[in-house]
Amino acid sequence: AEEAAAAGDGGAEEPDTSVRDRLAADGANARQTEMEARLQVRTHEERVKGLAGRADALDRGARAEREARARAERRRARLR
């Protein structure tokens, strides 16, 4: 429209329907791509959150195991 106005047409003509259709399709494809990317980001965020929770649980379990072994060793030492 700006090019038509600069050319002196006054911008009275509508853009070609094939151009308009192509631009509409491009816009729809871009929105679909954006939605898929957002979904992938959320999926990865959830996976990271789950892995972080699992890592924390494993860390707590390892700490508890080390403490239990230390208590058992102290008990054995007292019994000797």
All heavy atoms as a GROMACS GRO file, in nm:
protein
  610
    1ALA      N    1   0.083  -0.119   0.000
    1ALA     CA    2   0.000   0.000   0.000
    1ALA      C    3   0.087   0.124   0.000
    1ALA      O    4   0.056   0.221  -0.069
    1ALA     CB    5  -0.093   0.000   0.120
    2GLU      N    6   0.199   0.120   0.078
    2GLU     CA    7   0.289   0.236   0.082
    2GLU      C    8   0.355   0.257  -0.054
    2GLU      O    9   0.371   0.370  -0.098
    2GLU     CB   10   0.395   0.217   0.190
    2GLU     CG   11   0.340   0.226   0.330
    2GLU     CD   12   0.445   0.193   0.436
    2GLU    OE1   13   0.560   0.160   0.399
    2GLU    OE2   14   0.410   0.202   0.555
    3GLU      N   15   0.391   0.147  -0.121
    3GLU     CA   16   0.453   0.159  -0.252
    3GLU      C   17   0.354   0.215  -0.353
    3GLU      O   18   0.389   0.297  -0.438
    3GLU     CB   19   0.504   0.023  -0.299
    3GLU     CG   20   0.625  -0.026  -0.222
    3GLU     CD   21   0.664  -0.168  -0.261
    3GLU    OE1   22   0.611  -0.221  -0.361
    3GLU    OE2   23   0.748  -0.225  -0.191
    4ALA      N   24   0.228   0.173  -0.344
    4ALA     CA   25   0.127   0.223  -0.436
    4ALA      C   26   0.103   0.370  -0.412
    4ALA      O   27   0.086   0.448  -0.506
    4ALA     CB   28  -0.003   0.144  -0.420
    5ALA      N   29   0.102   0.412  -0.287
    5ALA     CA   30   0.082   0.553  -0.255
    5ALA      C   31   0.199   0.635  -0.306
    5ALA      O   32   0.182   0.745  -0.358
    5ALA     CB   33   0.064   0.572  -0.106
    6ALA      N   34   0.320   0.583  -0.292
    6ALA     CA   35   0.438   0.655  -0.339
    6ALA      C   36   0.439   0.664  -0.491
    6ALA      O   37   0.489   0.760  -0.548
    6ALA     CB   38   0.565   0.587  -0.290
    7ALA      N   39   0.381   0.563  -0.557
    7ALA     CA   40   0.376   0.563  -0.703
    7ALA      C   41   0.266   0.652  -0.755
    7ALA      O   42   0.255   0.674  -0.874
    7ALA     CB   43   0.358   0.421  -0.754
    8GLY      N   44   0.183   0.704  -0.668
    8GLY     CA   45   0.077   0.794  -0.711
    8GLY      C   46  -0.056   0.726  -0.733
    8GLY      O   47  -0.150   0.789  -0.780
    9ASP      N   48  -0.069   0.597  -0.699
    9ASP     CA   49  -0.195   0.528  -0.717
    9ASP      C   50  -0.296   0.568  -0.611
    9ASP      O   51  -0.414   0.543  -0.627
    9ASP     CB   52  -0.176   0.375  -0.706
    9ASP     CG   53  -0.096   0.319  -0.822
    9ASP    OD1   54  -0.073   0.394  -0.918
    9ASP    OD2   55  -0.057   0.201  -0.815
   10GLY      N   56  -0.248   0.622  -0.503
   10GLY     CA   57  -0.338   0.655  -0.394
   10GLY      C   58  -0.372   0.534  -0.311
   10GLY      O   59  -0.448   0.540  -0.218
   11GLY      N   60  -0.314   0.418  -0.344
   11GLY     CA   61  -0.335   0.298  -0.265
   11GLY      C   62  -0.475   0.243  -0.277
   11GLY      O   63  -0.520   0.171  -0.191
   12ALA      N   64  -0.544   0.273  -0.384
   12ALA     CA   65  -0.684   0.232  -0.400
   12ALA      C   66  -0.695   0.083  -0.430
   12ALA      O   67  -0.798   0.024  -0.401
   12ALA     CB   68  -0.750   0.312  -0.511
   13GLU      N   69  -0.591   0.024  -0.489
   13GLU     CA   70  -0.600  -0.117  -0.526
   13GLU      C   71  -0.571  -0.207  -0.407
   13GLU      O   72  -0.486  -0.177  -0.326
   13GLU     CB   73  -0.500  -0.148  -0.637
   13GLU     CG   74  -0.539  -0.088  -0.769
   13GLU     CD   75  -0.444  -0.132  -0.879
   13GLU    OE1   76  -0.391  -0.246  -0.869
   13GLU    OE2   77  -0.424  -0.055  -0.971
   14GLU      N   78  -0.644  -0.318  -0.400
   14GLU     CA   79  -0.619  -0.421  -0.299
   14GLU      C   80  -0.498  -0.502  -0.341
   14GLU      O   81  -0.472  -0.517  -0.460
   14GLU     CB   82  -0.741  -0.514  -0.291
   14GLU     CG   83  -0.864  -0.451  -0.233
   14GLU     CD   84  -0.867  -0.462  -0.082
   14GLU    OE1   85  -0.810  -0.558  -0.030
   14GLU    OE2   86  -0.923  -0.372  -0.019
   15PRO      N   87  -0.424  -0.556  -0.245
   15PRO     CA   88  -0.314  -0.644  -0.284
   15PRO      C   89  -0.368  -0.765  -0.358
   15PRO      O   90  -0.482  -0.806  -0.339
   15PRO     CB   91  -0.252  -0.686  -0.151
   15PRO     CG   92  -0.307  -0.595  -0.049
   15PRO     CD   93  -0.434  -0.538  -0.103
   16ASP      N   94  -0.286  -0.822  -0.443
   16ASP     CA   95  -0.323  -0.940  -0.518
   16ASP      C   96  -0.366  -1.050  -0.421
   16ASP      O   97  -0.302  -1.072  -0.319
   16ASP     CB   98  -0.202  -0.985  -0.601
   16ASP     CG   99  -0.233  -1.104  -0.691
   16ASP    OD1  100  -0.351  -1.137  -0.708
   16ASP    OD2  101  -0.137  -1.163  -0.743
   17THR      N  102  -0.474  -1.120  -0.452
   17THR     CA  103  -0.526  -1.222  -0.359
   17THR      C  104  -0.426  -1.335  -0.338
   17THR      O  105  -0.419  -1.391  -0.229
   17THR     CB  106  -0.659  -1.281  -0.408
   17THR    OG1  107  -0.642  -1.333  -0.540
   17THR    CG2  108  -0.768  -1.177  -0.407
   18SER      N  109  -0.348  -1.368  -0.439
   18SER     CA  110  -0.250  -1.476  -0.421
   18SER      C  111  -0.142  -1.431  -0.323
   18SER      O  112  -0.096  -1.512  -0.241
   18SER     CB  113  -0.189  -1.516  -0.555
   18SER     OG  114  -0.114  -1.408  -0.611
   19VAL      N  115  -0.103  -1.304  -0.328
   19VAL     CA  116  -0.005  -1.253  -0.233
   19VAL      C  117  -0.065  -1.252  -0.093
   19VAL      O  118  -0.002  -1.295   0.004
   19VAL     CB  119   0.041  -1.111  -0.272
   19VAL    CG1  120   0.127  -1.048  -0.164
   19VAL    CG2  121   0.115  -1.113  -0.405
   20ARG      N  122  -0.188  -1.206  -0.082
   20ARG     CA  123  -0.256  -1.202   0.047
   20ARG      C  124  -0.271  -1.343   0.104
   20ARG      O  125  -0.246  -1.366   0.223
   20ARG     CB  126  -0.392  -1.136   0.032
   20ARG     CG  127  -0.461  -1.110   0.163
   20ARG     CD  128  -0.589  -1.033   0.148
   20ARG     NE  129  -0.674  -1.099   0.050
   20ARG     CZ  130  -0.757  -1.034  -0.032
   20ARG    NH1  131  -0.764  -0.903  -0.028
   20ARG    NH2  132  -0.831  -1.100  -0.117
   21ASP      N  133  -0.309  -1.438   0.020
   21ASP     CA  134  -0.324  -1.577   0.066
   21ASP      C  135  -0.190  -1.635   0.110
   21ASP      O  136  -0.182  -1.706   0.212
   21ASP     CB  137  -0.384  -1.664  -0.045
   21ASP     CG  138  -0.529  -1.629  -0.075
   21ASP    OD1  139  -0.591  -1.559   0.008
   21ASP    OD2  140  -0.579  -1.672  -0.180
   22ARG      N  141  -0.085  -1.606   0.035
   22ARG     CA  142   0.048  -1.657   0.071
   22ARG      C  143   0.093  -1.597   0.203
   22ARG      O  144   0.144  -1.668   0.290
   22ARG     CB  145   0.149  -1.623  -0.038
   22ARG     CG  146   0.289  -1.676  -0.008
   22ARG     CD  147   0.390  -1.643  -0.116
   22ARG     NE  148   0.395  -1.503  -0.152
   22ARG     CZ  149   0.459  -1.408  -0.082
   22ARG    NH1  150   0.520  -1.440   0.031
   22ARG    NH2  151   0.460  -1.283  -0.122
   23LEU      N  152   0.069  -1.467   0.222
   23LEU     CA  153   0.106  -1.403   0.347
   23LEU      C  154   0.026  -1.458   0.464
   23LEU      O  155   0.078  -1.478   0.574
   23LEU     CB  156   0.090  -1.252   0.337
   23LEU     CG  157   0.189  -1.181   0.243
   23LEU    CD1  158   0.154  -1.034   0.229
   23LEU    CD2  159   0.331  -1.200   0.290
   24ALA      N  160  -0.103  -1.484   0.442
   24ALA     CA  161  -0.186  -1.543   0.547
   24ALA      C  162  -0.136  -1.682   0.582
   24ALA      O  163  -0.130  -1.719   0.700
   24ALA     CB  164  -0.332  -1.547   0.502
   25ALA      N  165  -0.100  -1.761   0.481
   25ALA     CA  166  -0.048  -1.895   0.506
   25ALA      C  167   0.086  -1.888   0.580
   25ALA      O  168   0.112  -1.966   0.672
   25ALA     CB  169  -0.032  -1.971   0.374
   26ASP      N  170   0.171  -1.793   0.540
   26ASP     CA  171   0.299  -1.775   0.608
   26ASP      C  172   0.278  -1.738   0.755
   26ASP      O  173   0.347  -1.788   0.843
   26ASP     CB  174   0.384  -1.666   0.541
   26ASP     CG  175   0.439  -1.709   0.405
   26ASP    OD1  176   0.432  -1.829   0.372
   26ASP    OD2  177   0.489  -1.621   0.332
   27GLY      N  178   0.180  -1.652   0.780
   27GLY     CA  179   0.148  -1.614   0.918
   27GLY      C  180   0.098  -1.732   0.998
   27GLY      O  181   0.139  -1.753   1.113
   28ALA      N  182   0.011  -1.812   0.938
   28ALA     CA  183  -0.040  -1.931   1.006
   28ALA      C  184   0.072  -2.030   1.035
   28ALA      O  185   0.079  -2.089   1.144
   28ALA     CB  186  -0.149  -1.997   0.922
   29ASN      N  187   0.162  -2.048   0.938
   29ASN     CA  188   0.276  -2.138   0.959
   29ASN      C  189   0.367  -2.086   1.070
   29ASN      O  190   0.416  -2.164   1.152
   29ASN     CB  191   0.357  -2.155   0.830
   29ASN     CG  192   0.285  -2.239   0.728
   29ASN    OD1  193   0.198  -2.318   0.761
   29ASN    ND2  194   0.320  -2.220   0.601
   30ALA      N  195   0.388  -1.956   1.074
   30ALA     CA  196   0.472  -1.898   1.179
   30ALA      C  197   0.409  -1.917   1.316
   30ALA      O  198   0.478  -1.950   1.413
   30ALA     CB  199   0.496  -1.749   1.151
   31ARG      N  200   0.276  -1.897   1.326
   31ARG     CA  201   0.208  -1.919   1.453
   31ARG      C  202   0.217  -2.065   1.496
   31ARG      O  203   0.240  -2.095   1.613
   31ARG     CB  204   0.062  -1.874   1.444
   31ARG     CG  205   0.044  -1.723   1.449
   31ARG     CD  206  -0.102  -1.684   1.458
   31ARG     NE  207  -0.176  -1.719   1.339
   31ARG     CZ  208  -0.181  -1.648   1.226
   31ARG    NH1  209  -0.113  -1.536   1.218
   31ARG    NH2  210  -0.253  -1.688   1.124
   32GLN      N  211   0.201  -2.157   1.402
   32GLN     CA  212   0.210  -2.300   1.433
   32GLN      C  213   0.352  -2.335   1.480
   32GLN      O  214   0.369  -2.407   1.578
   32GLN     CB  215   0.174  -2.384   1.309
   32GLN     CG  216   0.181  -2.532   1.332
   32GLN     CD  217   0.077  -2.582   1.431
   32GLN    OE1  218  -0.031  -2.526   1.443
   32GLN    NE2  219   0.110  -2.687   1.503
   33THR      N  220   0.451  -2.282   1.411
   33THR     CA  221   0.590  -2.307   1.450
   33THR      C  222   0.617  -2.252   1.589
   33THR      O  223   0.684  -2.316   1.671
   33THR     CB  224   0.686  -2.243   1.348
   33THR    OG1  225   0.660  -2.301   1.219
   33THR    CG2  226   0.831  -2.266   1.384
   34GLU      N  227   0.565  -2.133   1.618
   34GLU     CA  228   0.583  -2.074   1.751
   34GLU      C  229   0.519  -2.160   1.859
   34GLU      O  230   0.578  -2.185   1.964
   34GLU     CB  231   0.525  -1.933   1.756
   34GLU     CG  232   0.539  -1.868   1.892
   34GLU     CD  233   0.465  -1.737   1.904
   34GLU    OE1  234   0.380  -1.705   1.819
   34GLU    OE2  235   0.492  -1.667   2.003
   35MET      N  236   0.396  -2.207   1.833
   35MET     CA  237   0.328  -2.292   1.931
   35MET      C  238   0.405  -2.421   1.956
   35MET      O  239   0.420  -2.464   2.070
   35MET     CB  240   0.186  -2.325   1.884
   35MET     CG  241   0.087  -2.213   1.906
   35MET     SD  242  -0.088  -2.259   1.888
   35MET     CE  243  -0.091  -2.390   1.773
   36GLU      N  244   0.457  -2.481   1.850
   36GLU     CA  245   0.535  -2.604   1.866
   36GLU      C  246   0.663  -2.577   1.945
   36GLU      O  247   0.701  -2.658   2.030
   36GLU     CB  248   0.567  -2.664   1.729
   36GLU     CG  249   0.446  -2.721   1.659
   36GLU     CD  250   0.472  -2.760   1.515
   36GLU    OE1  251   0.587  -2.743   1.468
   36GLU    OE2  252   0.377  -2.805   1.449
   37ALA      N  253   0.727  -2.464   1.918
   37ALA     CA  254   0.849  -2.429   1.991
   37ALA      C  255   0.819  -2.406   2.138
   37ALA      O  256   0.894  -2.451   2.226
   37ALA     CB  257   0.914  -2.306   1.929
   38ARG      N  258   0.709  -2.336   2.167
   38ARG     CA  259   0.671  -2.313   2.307
   38ARG      C  260   0.641  -2.445   2.378
   38ARG      O  261   0.677  -2.464   2.493
   38ARG     CB  262   0.550  -2.221   2.315
   38ARG     CG  263   0.582  -2.077   2.283
   38ARG     CD  264   0.455  -1.992   2.289
   38ARG     NE  265   0.479  -1.858   2.247
   38ARG     CZ  266   0.509  -1.758   2.331
   38ARG    NH1  267   0.517  -1.781   2.460
   38ARG    NH2  268   0.530  -1.637   2.285
   39LEU      N  269   0.575  -2.536   2.308
   39LEU     CA  270   0.544  -2.667   2.366
   39LEU      C  271   0.673  -2.744   2.395
   39LEU      O  272   0.686  -2.805   2.502
   39LEU     CB  273   0.454  -2.748   2.272
   39LEU     CG  274   0.416  -2.888   2.319
   39LEU    CD1  275   0.341  -2.883   2.451
   39LEU    CD2  276   0.334  -2.958   2.214
   40GLN      N  277   0.768  -2.739   2.303
   40GLN     CA  278   0.896  -2.807   2.325
   40GLN      C  279   0.969  -2.746   2.444
   40GLN      O  280   1.028  -2.819   2.524
   40GLN     CB  281   0.983  -2.799   2.201
   40GLN     CG  282   0.939  -2.891   2.089
   40GLN     CD  283   1.030  -2.881   1.968
   40GLN    OE1  284   1.116  -2.794   1.959
   40GLN    NE2  285   1.012  -2.971   1.875
   41VAL      N  286   0.965  -2.614   2.455
   41VAL     CA  287   1.031  -2.548   2.568
   41VAL      C  288   0.968  -2.594   2.699
   41VAL      O  289   1.038  -2.630   2.794
   41VAL     CB  290   1.024  -2.394   2.555
   41VAL    CG1  291   1.062  -2.325   2.685
   41VAL    CG2  292   1.115  -2.345   2.443
   42ARG      N  293   0.836  -2.595   2.705
   42ARG     CA  294   0.768  -2.639   2.828
   42ARG      C  295   0.799  -2.786   2.859
   42ARG      O  296   0.819  -2.823   2.974
   42ARG     CB  297   0.618  -2.618   2.814
   42ARG     CG  298   0.581  -2.473   2.827
   42ARG     CD  299   0.440  -2.453   2.879
   42ARG     NE  300   0.419  -2.314   2.912
   42ARG     CZ  301   0.376  -2.222   2.827
   42ARG    NH1  302   0.352  -2.254   2.703
   42ARG    NH2  303   0.357  -2.096   2.866
   43THR      N  304   0.801  -2.868   2.755
   43THR     CA  305   0.833  -3.009   2.773
   43THR      C  306   0.973  -3.025   2.832
   43THR      O  307   0.995  -3.101   2.926
   43THR     CB  308   0.823  -3.085   2.639
   43THR    OG1  309   0.688  -3.075   2.591
   43THR    CG2  310   0.860  -3.232   2.655
   44HIS      N  311   1.069  -2.950   2.777
   44HIS     CA  312   1.206  -2.958   2.827
   44HIS      C  313   1.217  -2.901   2.968
   44HIS      O  314   1.292  -2.954   3.051
   44HIS     CB  315   1.303  -2.887   2.732
   44HIS     CG  316   1.322  -2.959   2.602
   44HIS    ND1  317   1.374  -3.086   2.593
   44HIS    CD2  318   1.294  -2.922   2.474
   44HIS    CE1  319   1.377  -3.124   2.467
   44HIS    NE2  320   1.330  -3.027   2.393
   45GLU      N  321   1.142  -2.795   2.996
   45GLU     CA  322   1.143  -2.739   3.131
   45GLU      C  323   1.092  -2.842   3.232
   45GLU      O  324   1.150  -2.858   3.340
   45GLU     CB  325   1.058  -2.613   3.139
   45GLU     CG  326   1.119  -2.492   3.073
   45GLU     CD  327   1.025  -2.373   3.065
   45GLU    OE1  328   0.903  -2.390   3.084
   45GLU    OE2  329   1.075  -2.264   3.037
   46GLU      N  330   0.985  -2.912   3.196
   46GLU     CA  331   0.931  -3.016   3.285
   46GLU      C  332   1.030  -3.129   3.303
   46GLU      O  333   1.047  -3.182   3.413
   46GLU     CB  334   0.798  -3.068   3.232
   46GLU     CG  335   0.685  -2.969   3.243
   46GLU     CD  336   0.655  -2.930   3.386
   46GLU    OE1  337   0.655  -3.019   3.475
   46GLU    OE2  338   0.634  -2.810   3.411
   47ARG      N  339   1.097  -3.167   3.195
   47ARG     CA  340   1.196  -3.274   3.203
   47ARG      C  341   1.312  -3.232   3.294
   47ARG      O  342   1.359  -3.311   3.378
   47ARG     CB  343   1.247  -3.308   3.064
   47ARG     CG  344   1.339  -3.429   3.061
   47ARG     CD  345   1.374  -3.472   2.922
   47ARG     NE  346   1.254  -3.514   2.852
   47ARG     CZ  347   1.236  -3.503   2.721
   47ARG    NH1  348   1.329  -3.451   2.645
   47ARG    NH2  349   1.124  -3.544   2.665
   48VAL      N  350   1.358  -3.109   3.279
   48VAL     CA  351   1.466  -3.058   3.364
   48VAL      C  352   1.423  -3.057   3.510
   48VAL      O  353   1.498  -3.098   3.599
   48VAL     CB  354   1.510  -2.918   3.318
   48VAL    CG1  355   1.597  -2.848   3.422
   48VAL    CG2  356   1.585  -2.925   3.186
   49LYS      N  357   1.300  -3.011   3.533
   49LYS     CA  358   1.248  -3.008   3.670
   49LYS      C  359   1.243  -3.148   3.729
   49LYS      O  360   1.281  -3.170   3.845
   49LYS     CB  361   1.109  -2.944   3.670
   49LYS     CG  362   1.065  -2.891   3.804
   49LYS     CD  363   0.924  -2.834   3.798
   49LYS     CE  364   0.915  -2.714   3.706
   49LYS     NZ  365   0.780  -2.655   3.708
   50GLY      N  366   1.198  -3.243   3.650
   50GLY     CA  367   1.192  -3.382   3.697
   50GLY      C  368   1.329  -3.439   3.725
   50GLY      O  369   1.350  -3.507   3.827
   51LEU      N  370   1.425  -3.411   3.637
   51LEU     CA  371   1.561  -3.460   3.659
   51LEU      C  372   1.625  -3.394   3.780
   51LEU      O  373   1.698  -3.460   3.856
   51LEU     CB  374   1.647  -3.435   3.535
   51LEU     CG  375   1.613  -3.522   3.413
   51LEU    CD1  376   1.691  -3.474   3.291
   51LEU    CD2  377   1.639  -3.668   3.441
   52ALA      N  378   1.598  -3.267   3.801
   52ALA     CA  379   1.652  -3.198   3.919
   52ALA      C  380   1.595  -3.259   4.046
   52ALA      O  381   1.668  -3.281   4.144
   52ALA     CB  382   1.621  -3.049   3.913
   53GLY      N  383   1.466  -3.290   4.045
   53GLY     CA  384   1.404  -3.355   4.161
   53GLY      C  385   1.464  -3.493   4.186
   53GLY      O  386   1.491  -3.530   4.301
   54ARG      N  387   1.486  -3.566   4.080
   54ARG     CA  388   1.547  -3.700   4.092
   54ARG      C  389   1.689  -3.688   4.147
   54ARG      O  390   1.730  -3.766   4.234
   54ARG     CB  391   1.547  -3.769   3.955
   54ARG     CG  392   1.615  -3.901   3.952
   54ARG     CD  393   1.520  -4.011   3.992
   54ARG     NE  394   1.584  -4.141   3.968
   54ARG     CZ  395   1.606  -4.230   4.062
   54ARG    NH1  396   1.564  -4.209   4.184
   54ARG    NH2  397   1.666  -4.343   4.034
   55ALA      N  398   1.765  -3.591   4.096
   55ALA     CA  399   1.902  -3.572   4.145
   55ALA      C  400   1.903  -3.536   4.293
   55ALA      O  401   1.985  -3.586   4.370
   55ALA     CB  402   1.972  -3.463   4.063
   56ASP      N  403   1.810  -3.450   4.334
   56ASP     CA  404   1.801  -3.414   4.476
   56ASP      C  405   1.768  -3.537   4.561
   56ASP      O  406   1.825  -3.557   4.668
   56ASP     CB  407   1.695  -3.306   4.498
   56ASP     CG  408   1.740  -3.170   4.448
   56ASP    OD1  409   1.861  -3.151   4.427
   56ASP    OD2  410   1.651  -3.083   4.430
   57ALA      N  411   1.675  -3.619   4.513
   57ALA     CA  412   1.638  -3.739   4.588
   57ALA      C  413   1.756  -3.835   4.599
   57ALA      O  414   1.779  -3.893   4.706
   57ALA     CB  415   1.519  -3.808   4.520
   58LEU      N  416   1.829  -3.852   4.491
   58LEU     CA  417   1.947  -3.940   4.495
   58LEU      C  418   2.053  -3.885   4.590
   58LEU      O  419   2.116  -3.961   4.664
   58LEU     CB  420   2.005  -3.957   4.355
   58LEU     CG  421   1.920  -4.041   4.259
   58LEU    CD1  422   1.977  -4.032   4.118
   58LEU    CD2  423   1.912  -4.184   4.305
   59ASP      N  424   2.070  -3.754   4.590
   59ASP     CA  425   2.167  -3.691   4.679
   59ASP      C  426   2.127  -3.713   4.825
   59ASP      O  427   2.211  -3.749   4.908
   59ASP     CB  428   2.177  -3.542   4.647
   59ASP     CG  429   2.290  -3.475   4.721
   59ASP    OD1  430   2.401  -3.532   4.726
   59ASP    OD2  431   2.267  -3.364   4.774
   60ARG      N  432   1.998  -3.693   4.855
   60ARG     CA  433   1.951  -3.716   4.992
   60ARG      C  434   1.968  -3.862   5.031
   60ARG      O  435   2.009  -3.894   5.144
   60ARG     CB  436   1.805  -3.674   5.006
   60ARG     CG  437   1.783  -3.524   5.011
   60ARG     CD  438   1.640  -3.490   5.049
   60ARG     NE  439   1.539  -3.552   4.964
   60ARG     CZ  440   1.495  -3.502   4.849
   60ARG    NH1  441   1.541  -3.388   4.804
   60ARG    NH2  442   1.402  -3.565   4.780
   61GLY      N  443   1.940  -3.954   4.940
   61GLY     CA  444   1.956  -4.095   4.968
   61GLY      C  445   2.101  -4.132   4.994
   61GLY      O  446   2.132  -4.208   5.086
   62ALA      N  447   2.191  -4.076   4.915
   62ALA     CA  448   2.334  -4.103   4.935
   62ALA      C  449   2.381  -4.047   5.068
   62ALA      O  450   2.457  -4.112   5.141
   62ALA     CB  451   2.415  -4.042   4.820
   63ARG      N  452   2.335  -3.928   5.103
   63ARG     CA  453   2.372  -3.868   5.231
   63ARG      C  454   2.320  -3.954   5.347
   63ARG      O  455   2.393  -3.981   5.443
   63ARG     CB  456   2.315  -3.726   5.241
   63ARG     CG  457   2.374  -3.645   5.354
   63ARG     CD  458   2.327  -3.501   5.355
   63ARG     NE  459   2.325  -3.440   5.224
   63ARG     CZ  460   2.214  -3.390   5.165
   63ARG    NH1  461   2.098  -3.394   5.227
   63ARG    NH2  462   2.220  -3.336   5.046
   64ALA      N  463   2.198  -4.000   5.337
   64ALA     CA  464   2.141  -4.085   5.442
   64ALA      C  465   2.218  -4.216   5.453
   64ALA      O  466   2.243  -4.265   5.565
   64ALA     CB  467   1.993  -4.113   5.412
   65GLU      N  468   2.258  -4.271   5.340
   65GLU     CA  469   2.336  -4.396   5.341
   65GLU      C  470   2.472  -4.374   5.408
   65GLU      O  471   2.516  -4.457   5.489
   65GLU     CB  472   2.355  -4.446   5.197
   65GLU     CG  473   2.434  -4.575   5.187
   65GLU     CD  474   2.362  -4.693   5.251
   65GLU    OE1  475   2.238  -4.694   5.258
   65GLU    OE2  476   2.433  -4.786   5.294
   66ARG      N  477   2.539  -4.264   5.377
   66ARG     CA  478   2.668  -4.235   5.441
   66ARG      C  479   2.651  -4.218   5.592
   66ARG      O  480   2.732  -4.268   5.671
   66ARG     CB  481   2.730  -4.108   5.381
   66ARG     CG  482   2.789  -4.130   5.243
   66ARG     CD  483   2.871  -4.011   5.198
   66ARG     NE  484   2.794  -3.888   5.188
   66ARG     CZ  485   2.728  -3.847   5.080
   66ARG    NH1  486   2.730  -3.922   4.970
   66ARG    NH2  487   2.662  -3.733   5.080
   67GLU      N  488   2.545  -4.150   5.634
   67GLU     CA  489   2.520  -4.131   5.777
   67GLU      C  490   2.491  -4.264   5.845
   67GLU      O  491   2.539  -4.291   5.956
   67GLU     CB  492   2.405  -4.032   5.799
   67GLU     CG  493   2.440  -3.890   5.760
   67GLU     CD  494   2.320  -3.797   5.758
   67GLU    OE1  495   2.206  -3.841   5.788
   67GLU    OE2  496   2.340  -3.679   5.723
   68ALA      N  497   2.415  -4.350   5.778
   68ALA     CA  498   2.384  -4.482   5.836
   68ALA      C  499   2.510  -4.566   5.849
   68ALA      O  500   2.530  -4.634   5.951
   68ALA     CB  501   2.281  -4.554   5.749
   69ARG      N  502   2.597  -4.560   5.750
   69ARG     CA  503   2.723  -4.634   5.758
   69ARG      C  504   2.811  -4.582   5.872
   69ARG      O  505   2.874  -4.660   5.943
   69ARG     CB  506   2.799  -4.623   5.626
   69ARG     CG  507   2.742  -4.706   5.517
   69ARG     CD  508   2.825  -4.695   5.392
   69ARG     NE  509   2.762  -4.767   5.282
   69ARG     CZ  510   2.817  -4.782   5.164
   69ARG    NH1  511   2.937  -4.731   5.140
   69ARG    NH2  512   2.754  -4.847   5.070
   70ALA      N  513   2.816  -4.451   5.887
   70ALA     CA  514   2.896  -4.391   5.995
   70ALA      C  515   2.841  -4.434   6.131
   70ALA      O  516   2.918  -4.469   6.222
   70ALA     CB  517   2.897  -4.239   5.983
   71ARG      N  518   2.708  -4.435   6.147
   71ARG     CA  519   2.648  -4.480   6.273
   71ARG      C  520   2.680  -4.626   6.299
   71ARG      O  521   2.716  -4.666   6.411
   71ARG     CB  522   2.496  -4.458   6.272
   71ARG     CG  523   2.454  -4.314   6.295
   71ARG     CD  524   2.305  -4.303   6.320
   71ARG     NE  525   2.224  -4.362   6.214
   71ARG     CZ  526   2.182  -4.298   6.105
   71ARG    NH1  527   2.215  -4.170   6.085
   71ARG    NH2  528   2.107  -4.358   6.015
   72ALA      N  529   2.671  -4.708   6.195
   72ALA     CA  530   2.700  -4.851   6.210
   72ALA      C  531   2.846  -4.871   6.247
   72ALA      O  532   2.878  -4.956   6.332
   72ALA     CB  533   2.667  -4.925   6.080
   73GLU      N  534   2.935  -4.795   6.189
   73GLU     CA  535   3.077  -4.807   6.222
   73GLU      C  536   3.103  -4.765   6.366
   73GLU      O  537   3.179  -4.832   6.437
   73GLU     CB  538   3.160  -4.720   6.126
   73GLU     CG  539   3.309  -4.732   6.147
   73GLU     CD  540   3.361  -4.875   6.129
   73GLU    OE1  541   3.308  -4.949   6.044
   73GLU    OE2  542   3.454  -4.912   6.204
   74ARG      N  543   3.038  -4.658   6.411
   74ARG     CA  544   3.054  -4.616   6.552
   74ARG      C  545   3.001  -4.724   6.647
   74ARG      O  546   3.061  -4.752   6.749
   74ARG     CB  547   2.982  -4.482   6.576
   74ARG     CG  548   3.054  -4.364   6.515
   74ARG     CD  549   2.996  -4.232   6.564
   74ARG     NE  550   2.855  -4.216   6.530
   74ARG     CZ  551   2.809  -4.156   6.420
   74ARG    NH1  552   2.893  -4.109   6.330
   74ARG    NH2  553   2.680  -4.146   6.400
   75ARG      N  554   2.890  -4.784   6.611
   75ARG     CA  555   2.832  -4.891   6.693
   75ARG      C  556   2.926  -5.011   6.700
   75ARG      O  557   2.949  -5.067   6.807
   75ARG     CB  558   2.695  -4.932   6.634
   75ARG     CG  559   2.611  -5.014   6.726
   75ARG     CD  560   2.475  -5.039   6.666
   75ARG     NE  561   2.480  -4.984   6.528
   75ARG     CZ  562   2.378  -4.962   6.449
   75ARG    NH1  563   2.259  -4.991   6.488
   75ARG    NH2  564   2.388  -4.912   6.330
   76ARG      N  565   2.983  -5.050   6.586
   76ARG     CA  566   3.079  -5.160   6.584
   76ARG      C  567   3.201  -5.128   6.670
   76ARG      O  568   3.251  -5.213   6.742
   76ARG     CB  569   3.122  -5.193   6.440
   76ARG     CG  570   3.024  -5.280   6.365
   76ARG     CD  571   3.084  -5.332   6.237
   76ARG     NE  572   3.112  -5.227   6.139
   76ARG     CZ  573   3.024  -5.182   6.049
   76ARG    NH1  574   2.902  -5.233   6.044
   76ARG    NH2  575   3.057  -5.088   5.964
   77ALA      N  576   3.246  -5.002   6.662
   77ALA     CA  577   3.362  -4.962   6.741
   77ALA      C  578   3.331  -4.971   6.890
   77ALA      O  579   3.416  -5.014   6.970
   77ALA     CB  580   3.405  -4.821   6.702
   78ARG      N  581   3.212  -4.928   6.930
   78ARG     CA  582   3.174  -4.937   7.072
   78ARG      C  583   3.166  -5.082   7.118
   78ARG      O  584   3.206  -5.115   7.229
   78ARG     CB  585   3.039  -4.869   7.094
   78ARG     CG  586   3.047  -4.719   7.109
   78ARG     CD  587   2.917  -4.661   7.164
   78ARG     NE  588   2.798  -4.709   7.094
   78ARG     CZ  589   2.733  -4.643   7.000
   78ARG    NH1  590   2.774  -4.523   6.961
   78ARG    NH2  591   2.626  -4.694   6.945
   79LEU      N  592   3.115  -5.170   7.033
   79LEU     CA  593   3.101  -5.311   7.068
   79LEU      C  594   3.238  -5.379   7.083
   79LEU      O  595   3.253  -5.470   7.165
   79LEU     CB  596   3.017  -5.385   6.965
   79LEU     CG  597   2.867  -5.350   6.966
   79LEU    CD1  598   2.798  -5.418   6.847
   79LEU    CD2  599   2.803  -5.390   7.097
   80ARG      N  600   3.337  -5.336   7.006
   80ARG     CA  601   3.471  -5.394   7.016
   80ARG      C  602   3.532  -5.352   7.146
   80ARG      O  603   3.594  -5.416   7.218
   80ARG     CB  604   3.560  -5.345   6.901
   80ARG     CG  605   3.536  -5.422   6.775
   80ARG     CD  606   3.640  -5.385   6.669
   80ARG     NE  607   3.566  -5.345   6.551
   80ARG     CZ  608   3.593  -5.241   6.474
   80ARG    NH1  609   3.693  -5.163   6.501
   80ARG    NH2  610   3.521  -5.216   6.370
   0.00000   0.00000   0.00000
